[in-house]
Structures are given as structure tokens and as C-alpha cells.
């Protein structure tokens, strides 16, 4: 079940609730961004129906950069103009940041549109050549590529994670190599929902030795959070001239612009040109573009966001260690941890305490994905988790 379906099925007036808090200026999200992580903003209100803890969609609870917020305000008087100039400026800035040409960058309405266009392009090219096509994905992983491929009638081959809940690279390779046609391989690295990475040496070896009938979509939505030296962005392979992959990035996570829908794809210029044919026209709004531009300038916010996530992660892992609850090493802004008993029961009990945590991700049953909010929010979460232990629930 994807995020939008989950929102609808859970009766989430939460979206409107959160928006109302933002419009009335009572939300604490965003205020922390201007403060020291250690200093904080003082005591938060206890989780309640009006002020729940939203720890389920991997959002950045700090809120956007103050510079991004100001850029939006300053851009509003020009909102009656089309956003071409801001859009072009953002493409140029992203290209400079990665030492690429602008022709190697494609902006999307979130990285989800970039993933969609990449899937559509690869399917179109395969069918144009009269070849069968399949999508190969780890299981579980972020499911948008699967949803887009299924809508086109493409067979989706799911390869279970190994015993350590990591990518089974050998099995993924076998699933792709054993197909008489074009294989699109989608890999989210760090993976969602596990927050773990696949060592770049393994992925690079596979991508550089793969036959021509293999396309790779590398989703690096959480790359900015990674500290493990075993990870290297696949953008490096694009710089080497590889034409069999597309790398997607987003401003939704580390930069906290999820509601403004700004993402991008990086690939060889020829591949970007083919992919652009499947992107919606005028897909970037002015506020999102100027906010993204300002975010790339705000190094202090980026450092604060990373420090906040690290502090929040430490609070949670310390509590999980104390409670003896298993978890995976996290290289993202969420943690995948074990839950005794039914995950749905745990999720419902958290909801009754005004805390929204992630769902279960079969076939990884018995595990829950927990978004890392601010350190203050995670301290509140830990307090509630400890009461669950007192009641014998975890």
C-alpha cells in the first residue's frame, strides 16, 4: 500500500489537521530549524489529537530551511509569472553541485515523477524494439516503480531480501540475466523501509558489467543522510559516461520540502533527453524551485538537519537496546525495528497515544518503520514506548 492509499484508508483528516496547524502558525515543525539541535525549542506539547507525533512518512520534522521560507515569501509577488527562470536556475545549480552538465539533469514533481518517467521511457524503448520487458525489484522496497510498471502491464519480479534484510545481489542479478528481453532494475539505496545500504562496490560491479538489455534506476532519496564509507553515489557512474542507469534524488527528505514536490534525475545527456519526453510539461512550481535553490545555499541548515537526525537516532537506538528490541543499522532518517506481536496492534496502540508510526512491510513481517523526528519528539516517543513495556506490550 502506497502513501496516498494509506492516507485515504486511514481516514486521515491528519493531512488537513497538519495544514491547519501550519496556517494558524501553531505547529512546532520548522521552528527547530533555526535553533541548535542541543538547545532545542523548549518543551513540546504532549502528543494529542491536535498535536500528534507524525513518525510514519519519513518527513523532516525540522521543517524547511529559514532561507527557503524567506525565498518563497520573496517570490510570491512574481507567482503570476511562469517559473521558467527559477526552474532553469535550479537545474544549473544542481548540475554545478554534482559537476555535471545541465543536459544531464531533469527536474521532477518530486523524485516520484522522475522514477515514473524512467520506467515509462525504458518500457517504451523496449517495446519499440519489439522486446519483452520486466521490472526487477528487491522486496520489500519503495513501491512506486512497481506501481508505475504494473499500470503499463509490465511483469514485476520481486526478489526477497536476504536473511540480514539486505539486497540479495546475486538473486537480483539472476532474475535480470535469466530474462529474454529488457530488465529494468529498481534499487533504492539506502533502501526504504530498511534504512540500510547496499555496498557501492557490489552495485558498481553489477552495473558496469551488465548486458545492454539491463536498465538501472537508482533511487537515492536518502543519500544525504549516509555516513557509511561503503556508500558512493551512483552519480559517479554517470560522470564516467554510463548510459544504462538513471539516478533519482529528492528535496523532500534532508531539505524538508516534501510538500513542494521537487526532485530530479541524473543520467547521461542522451538518456535524460529520452526521459524528458515522458515528464509532464511545466512540472516545477516557482515556490518549490526557489525553496530548493535557497536550501542548497543553506549549509548551516543541512548540518543542523544531519545533527538532529543523528541525535534522534541515538535516542531511539539507546532505548531499543535497553528494551532488547532488534533493529537494523540506519543510514537514513528512519529506523526499521522489530515489534513483538502483531505490528498492526502496535501501530493502533501508538495511534491511540497520538503517535503515528509506519506500517508493516511484508514479507518483512514483525518489523516496523519508524521515522526519526526531532530529538525532542523522539524523547516523547521513547517515553511512550517505555510505558508500552510496563504494560507488557513490547
LOVO-917794 format. One record per residue (C-alpha): x negated, y negated, z; residue in one letter. Coordinates in steps of 0.05 Angstrom, whole numbers, plus 5000, padded with zeros to 4 digits. Each point is the difference from the previous one (the first is absolute). Layout:
<rs>
XYZa/...
</rs>
This chain:
<rs>
500050005000x/497149334980x/500149355040x/506049704964x/504250635008x/498050055073x/502249285012x/506850144970x/501150675034x/498149755069x/505249444997x/494449515007x/502949335014x/492749965022x/498049664936x/505049455012x/498349985073x/492749894986x/501649474948x/504549655049x/494549985052x/495349714948x/504949474977x/501649785071x/492649985018x/500750485058x/495750564973x/493250105030x/497350314936x/495049534967x/498549595062x/494650485021x/496249864935x/497649345026x/497850285067x/494250415023x/501650745001x/497550045072x/503449365021x/506750194970x/506249585004x/502250175070x/505150525022x/504850244947x/507350115014x/501750715018x/502650404940x/507449894992x/505350034946x/498649284983x/492450105003x/498350724982x/493050264988x/499450134926x/494750544995x/502750394940x/498149684934x/492549855007x/501049254999x/495149525031x/503349735062x/495349405003x/503949684944x/496749644942x/493949555003x/501449295024x/496649774936x/504850424959x/506049725038x/497649294986x/498750154927x/507250234992x/502649365032x/495749574955x/502250404938x/507549945012x/500949324967x/497450324935x/504450625006x/504349764942x/494050134955x/498150684974x/494250315039x/495250104941x/494449565027x/500250325070x/500450694969x/494049874955x/496049715058x/501450625042x/497750474945x/493649604993x/498750015075x/501250755006x/495450124941x/494549595032x/500950355066x/498750684967x/495049744949x/504550194942x/502949664939x/507049725002x/502050494945x/498850565051x/505349745049x/507550084996x/504649685051x/506050385025x/506249885042x/496550365056x/495350574984x/506250424991x/501449684933x/492850124980x/500850745017x/506550034961x/496949684939x/493950465003x/504550615003x/504449754943x/493949834957x/496750685010x/506650374986x/501249584937x/493050134973x/500550755013x/506850064966x/497849564943x/494350504988x/505050585004x/497250275064x/503550265062x/498849605063x/500150135075x/498749615063x/495550325053x/500549735071x/497650205069x/505750185048x/501749605040x/498049334971x/503249344981x/505550224954x/501349434951x/495950314943x/504150635009x/506549604998x/498049634937x/497650634964x/506250405019x/504449454970x/496450124934x/501250755003x/492750155017x/498450635039x/497049835068x/494950505028x/499049925075x/493750275031x/500350105075x/494749685044x/494950475029x/499950265072x/496849345022x/505549604965x/495049744950x/500350044924x/498650694972x/495749754944x/498650684970x/507550174998x/501649324970x/494750104946x/502750704985x/507149744993x/497649474950x/495150444961x/504850584993x/505249584962x/500450004924x/501349264992x/498749345035x/499449995076x/501249365038x/496750055068x/502449525054x/495649935061x/501349525057x/493449865035x/500549905060x/505950464996x/506949805023x/502550295048x/493750325029x/495549375001x/494150434981x/495249924942x/497550474946x/492449934995x/498449584939x/494450464979x/505250554988x/504849554963x/494649684957x/497350684981x/506950234978x/501849364963x/493449964962x/500150734979x/507550054985x/502250184929x/503349484956x/506950265016x/499549775073x/502449315023x/498749755070x/504049495039x/496149815063x/504549645050x/495649595047x/505449635038x/496250085066x/492849944974x/498649365039x/500950365066x/494950554986x/493650015041x/497650714982x/493849964955x/502450624964x/505149554965x/498349604938x/505349654960x/501450324932x/499449304972x/492750174995x/501650524947x/503949484961x/493749575000x/496350594971x/504750004941x/504450605018x/506449994959x/503750585033x/502349645063x/504049425027x/498849745071x/505749645035x/499549515058x/505149595040x/500649375041x/505550335042x/495550325053x/493749655024x/502549334974x/507050075028x/503749794938x/504750604993x/506149574991x/496949594944x/498450614956x/493049884973x/495750584976x/495250144944x/496850534957x/492750054980x/497750394939x/496149974936x/502649424957x/502850494948x/503950375053x/502649355031x/502549784932x/503850654991x/502849965071x/502249284992x/505050234948x/503950335056x/499749445050x/506049545009x/498949304971x/499449425049x/499250505057x/496349535047x/503449455038x/496549355017x/500350085076x/497150694997x/494449784954x/497949395041x/500550405065x/495550544971x/495049474975x/499749695069x/499450675034x/493850174960x/497049355026x/501650135073x/494250425024x/501749855073x/506950304991x/497250624967x/495150105057x/505449885051x/504750494966x/494650545000x/498349865073x/507350025020x/501050674965x/493750295032x/502349775069x/507050274989x/497350674975x/495550075062x/505949875046x/504150544967x/494550524993x/498049915073x/507250145020x/500650604953x/493550295028x/502649915071x/506650344982x/496550554962x/503749854935x/496350184937x/498749474946x/496049914937x/494249514994x/503049364971x/496849574946x/506349584990x/505049595040x/503950615024x/498850655037x/502650704984x/501150355066x/503250655025x/506749995035x/502350575044x/507050254981x/504249704944x/497349374968x/507149774985x/501650045074x/493749615018x/501749494947x/507149925026x/497749935072x/495049464979x/505649654963x/504350015063x/494249645034x/500049494943x/493750274967x/500150214927x/494750524984x/498750384936x/503650614974x/497550704991x/496350164935x/501250734981x/496450464990x/495949675057x/505450165050x/499249815073x/496149374983x/502249275005x/497249394964x/499249415047x/498649314972x/494949605041x/503149345021x/496449475040x/496150225062x/505549725043x/505350384962x/496150655005x/499249905075x/507649975004x/500550624957x/495150375046x/504149805061x/506250324968x/496150614978x/497750105072x/507249985024x/501550544949x/494650435032x/503149875069x/506650264972x/496750604968x/501549774929x/492850004975x/
</rs>
